[in-house]
Amino acid sequence: MTSPRPAVTAATRVFAVLGRPVGHSLSPDLHGAALEARGLDAVYVALNCGDDEIGGLLRGLALAGGGGNVTVPHKARAAAAVDRTTPEVERTGACNTFWARDGEVWGDNTDVAGFRGAVAALLPGGVAGGRVALVGAGGAARAALAGLVDDGAGEVVVVNRSRERAQALVDEMGAGRARVGGGLDALQGLDLDLVVQATSIGLSDGDPLPVDLDGPARVGAVLDLVYGPSGTPLVRAARARGLPAADGREMLVLQGAAAFRRWFGDPVPLDAMRSALSLRGP
Ligand code: NAP
């Protein structure tokens, strides 16, 4: 009689999402489902780590044959800790995916590709030439602005609680297509093809709406980068007004798919990844 193959062997490759806090990350669900669907001998776990550990941890994991993702608050530190970076890391100053090749540790920022894919899913006609409100100026907003510039948005109006941070984002990454709108209430009267919500407001059901959807003269669609097990208040408010709207799960799936491709190549089991998230969604 043969015994079942152990779930973990001496050949098992180790992947992890590194962050603080990281206990509520959906990445282990997403990549666990994908590893199972492909039948790969690898595990993906979440590791809570501090500022002083992130560099050594990511390099050790990658050089031992694994890799992983980086989340808040370590993406900028990760960008500084890798040997080689993709253009997306250089533009955004953030690294969310790492692996090793030929003894060198590489970093990518797959949030940019994930964001662009989520916009394409929500707006089949794309954002080329359109006017977009980008709410927020943190790490997620940086990936979003890179994607909006790549997709040819005509004008991006950045609003943020801290105006200085919005100005710095526009100056650094706006590529002549972005301007600062002001505080979070500065969208009054604008004709907007898309509102991108990139603040952390909405993580809790009791949060206030980060955007007054009745302020602009027109809103074409709403993409909230925040996601949660019961959706987000902004997405529910948009849908109640008959607007096309999506939360951040599609972006999460697509940034994860781009990372998975870096580690294991094609095919990426997208259906398994989507199912893993919708199991925990509304
Ligand atoms: P971050 O760098 O810490 O930036 C946070 C942003 O939220 C800043 O613009 C900040 O404004 C704003 N903010 C925070 N609390 C606020 C409040 N009470 N009132 C008004 N504005 C407030 O975080 P991040 O990395 O950009 O992440 C933002 C969100 O995007 C998180 O919920 C994250 O889960 C989500 N995200 C989703 C994906 C995905 O794949 N779907 C990927 C990345 C991030 P100030 O500048 O004024 O502080």
Boltz pocket constraint, residues with backbone or C-beta under 6 A from the ligand:
constraints:
  - pocket:
      binder: B
      contacts: [[A, 72], [A, 111], [A, 114], [A, 135], [A, 136], [A, 137], [A, 138], [A, 139], [A, 140], [A, 141], [A, 160], [A, 161], [A, 162], [A, 165], [A, 197], [A, 198], [A, 199], [A, 200], [A, 201], [A, 203], [A, 224], [A, 225], [A, 226], [A, 227], [A, 248], [A, 249], [A, 251], [A, 252], [A, 253], [A, 255]]
      max_distance: 6.0
